[in-house]
Structure formats: structure tokens, C-alpha cells
Amino acid sequence: MEQLAVTLPSQDATEDLARRVASAARPGDAILLSGPLGAGKTVFSRAFLRAACADPQMEVPSPSYTLVQAYDSPLGPIAHFDLWRLGGPDALYELGWDDACDGIVLVEWPDRLGALTPAGALHVTLAVADDGARQATLAGWAGRPVWAELAQGTVGGTTWGAA
């Protein structure tokens, strides 16, 4: 699977990446956010949801305790899952996973999805560099126009490159 990698030198750059991904998302999409605690998954999620809902000031609570938060957006319904506390994929059915997949799903800690990982998902892996910058690696969506835009564009003044 083709990958794109970029260094995100600031929170603004992470938010810009999230806004770009939100502009390309459509119903049926899954955006899967991986990385250690503090890597920027919540920053990405908040910026994605604010952009997708066309509300830059929108309050975006973490779904760490509720496991899922639902949003109505101009794109359709969006479900933001935080699976850190999830015991396993079987519990997803109780959270409305099947119905949520008809809209857009944004998932933190997607390793807990197991066999329920959606085919064709955009995988965004965030890591923290020694200097505190974030490294984002994207895989999936290679056939979409946004992929070419991201491959040639910039985020927070940083030029993208293929990994």
C-alpha cells in the first residue's frame, strides 16, 4: 500500500492535515488514527470534526469515557470512536458500529477493531520525534484526487513526500 509521510512541526500543521483529510471525506469512509499517547490523535480528531462540521469553534469532547460521540455534519453523520478502553471488537456492536459505518467513522486506537477494520480506510499513524515534532504516515485512499494533492502540497509550511 502506497504511503505518504510528513513531519508536522507544530499543532497547527497537525490541524491543517486534519482539515485536508476532512475536505476529502465522504459517507462510508473510515479514518483510523494510530500512535502512542500524546502523538496528536485528539488534536487531529478535533480539527477534523470542526472542519467537517463547518464549525471552527465547536466543542469536541474526547470520547475516551463514552467510547463514541456522534456528530451531524454537512457531509452526513460522523461517529468519533475512542477504543482505548474497549475490551475487543465484539463490544463495537453495542456501540452502533454497523450503523456508524454508513456515515464517516473516525477511530482512535483502531488496533482494537480486529476483523472489523474497514477495507479502504485511511490509516493515519502519528509518532513523536525526539525534537517534539510529529511524524504522520498516511496509507490508503491512494486512488483519490486528494492523494495527489497531499503528495504535492504542503502542510504547515512542510512539503509532503512519498515514503
C-alpha positions as CSV (number, residue, x, y, z in Angstrom):
1,M,0.0,0.0,0.0
2,E,1.4,3.4,-1.0
3,Q,2.3,5.7,1.9
4,L,2.8,9.4,2.3
5,A,5.0,10.7,5.2
6,V,5.3,14.2,6.5
7,T,6.8,15.9,9.5
8,L,4.3,18.1,11.4
9,P,6.4,20.7,13.2
10,S,3.5,22.2,15.1
11,Q,0.0,21.7,16.3
12,D,-1.1,24.0,13.5
13,A,0.4,21.6,11.0
14,T,-1.4,18.6,12.5
15,E,-4.7,20.6,12.4
16,D,-4.1,21.6,8.8
17,L,-3.5,17.9,7.8
18,A,-6.8,17.0,9.6
19,R,-8.7,19.7,7.7
20,R,-7.3,18.5,4.4
21,V,-8.5,14.9,5.2
22,A,-11.9,16.2,6.3
23,S,-12.3,18.0,3.0
24,A,-11.9,14.7,1.2
25,A,-14.0,12.5,3.5
26,R,-17.4,11.2,2.4
27,P,-20.0,8.8,3.8
28,G,-18.8,5.3,4.1
29,D,-15.2,6.4,4.9
30,A,-13.1,5.3,7.8
31,I,-10.2,7.4,9.1
32,L,-8.1,5.3,11.5
33,L,-5.7,7.1,13.9
34,S,-2.9,5.2,15.5
35,G,0.0,6.3,17.6
36,P,1.1,6.4,21.2
37,L,-0.4,8.6,23.9
38,G,0.4,12.2,23.2
39,A,1.1,11.7,19.5
40,G,-1.7,14.1,18.4
41,K,-4.7,11.8,17.7
42,T,-7.0,14.0,19.7
43,V,-5.7,17.2,18.1
44,F,-6.2,15.6,14.7
45,S,-9.7,14.4,15.6
46,R,-10.8,17.8,16.9
47,A,-9.6,19.7,13.8
48,F,-11.1,17.0,11.5
49,L,-14.5,17.3,13.2
50,R,-14.5,21.1,13.4
51,A,-13.7,21.2,9.6
52,A,-16.2,18.5,8.6
53,C,-18.9,20.2,10.7
54,A,-18.0,23.6,9.3
55,D,-17.8,25.0,12.9
56,P,-14.2,26.0,13.9
57,Q,-15.3,26.8,17.4
58,M,-17.3,23.6,18.0
59,E,-16.7,21.9,21.4
60,V,-15.3,18.4,20.7
61,P,-15.2,16.3,23.8
62,S,-13.0,13.3,23.9
63,P,-14.9,10.0,23.6
64,S,-12.5,8.3,26.0
65,Y,-15.2,7.5,28.5
66,T,-18.3,7.3,26.3
67,L,-16.3,5.4,23.6
68,V,-18.2,7.2,20.8
69,Q,-19.5,10.7,20.1
70,A,-21.9,11.3,17.2
71,Y,-21.9,14.5,15.1
72,D,-24.2,15.8,12.3
73,S,-22.2,17.4,9.6
74,P,-22.9,18.7,6.0
75,L,-21.1,15.5,4.9
76,G,-23.6,13.3,6.8
77,P,-23.3,11.6,10.2
78,I,-19.8,11.2,11.7
79,A,-19.0,8.9,14.6
80,H,-15.8,9.5,16.6
81,F,-14.7,6.4,18.4
82,D,-12.0,6.2,21.0
83,L,-11.4,2.5,21.5
84,W,-8.6,2.7,24.2
85,R,-11.0,1.2,26.8
86,L,-12.7,-1.3,24.5
87,G,-12.3,-4.9,25.5
88,G,-12.4,-6.2,22.0
89,P,-14.2,-5.9,18.7
90,D,-17.4,-7.7,19.9
91,A,-18.3,-4.7,22.1
92,L,-18.4,-2.5,18.9
93,Y,-21.9,-3.8,18.0
94,E,-23.3,-2.4,21.2
95,L,-21.9,1.0,20.3
96,G,-23.7,1.0,16.9
97,W,-20.6,0.3,14.8
98,D,-22.6,-1.1,11.8
99,D,-24.9,1.9,11.5
100,A,-22.0,4.3,12.1
101,C,-20.1,2.8,9.1
102,D,-22.9,4.1,6.8
103,G,-21.5,7.6,7.7
104,I,-18.0,8.6,8.4
105,V,-16.1,6.9,11.2
106,L,-13.1,8.5,12.9
107,V,-11.4,5.9,15.1
108,E,-8.6,6.4,17.7
109,W,-6.9,3.2,18.7
110,P,-8.1,1.2,15.7
111,D,-6.0,-1.8,16.6
112,R,-8.9,-2.9,18.7
113,L,-11.1,-3.2,15.7
114,G,-9.7,-6.6,14.7
115,A,-11.5,-8.1,11.8
116,L,-13.9,-5.2,11.8
117,T,-11.3,-2.9,10.3
118,P,-12.9,-1.3,7.3
119,A,-11.4,-2.1,3.9
120,G,-10.3,1.0,2.1
121,A,-9.8,3.0,5.3
122,L,-7.3,5.9,5.5
123,H,-4.7,4.9,8.1
124,V,-3.0,7.9,9.8
125,T,-0.2,6.9,12.1
126,L,1.2,9.6,14.3
127,A,4.6,9.4,16.1
128,V,6.6,11.9,18.2
129,A,10.1,12.7,17.1
130,D,12.9,13.4,19.6
131,D,12.6,17.1,18.9
132,G,8.8,17.1,19.8
133,A,7.6,17.3,16.2
134,R,5.1,14.8,14.9
135,Q,5.6,12.4,12.0
136,A,2.4,11.4,10.2
137,T,2.3,8.4,7.8
138,L,-0.8,8.0,5.7
139,A,-1.8,4.9,3.9
140,G,-5.0,4.3,1.9
141,W,-7.1,6.5,-0.4
142,A,-4.2,6.4,-3.0
143,G,-6.7,6.5,-5.9
144,R,-8.4,9.7,-4.7
145,P,-7.7,13.1,-6.0
146,V,-6.8,14.3,-2.5
147,W,-3.9,11.8,-2.5
148,A,-2.2,13.6,-5.4
149,E,-2.9,17.0,-3.7
150,L,-1.4,15.8,-0.5
151,A,1.6,14.4,-2.3
152,Q,2.3,17.7,-4.0
153,G,1.0,20.1,-1.3
154,T,2.3,21.5,1.9
155,V,1.1,21.3,5.5
156,G,2.1,24.0,7.9
157,G,4.9,25.0,5.6
158,T,6.2,21.5,5.3
159,T,6.4,19.8,1.9
160,W,4.9,16.3,1.7
161,G,6.8,13.4,0.3
162,A,6.2,9.8,-0.6
163,A,7.5,7.3,2.0
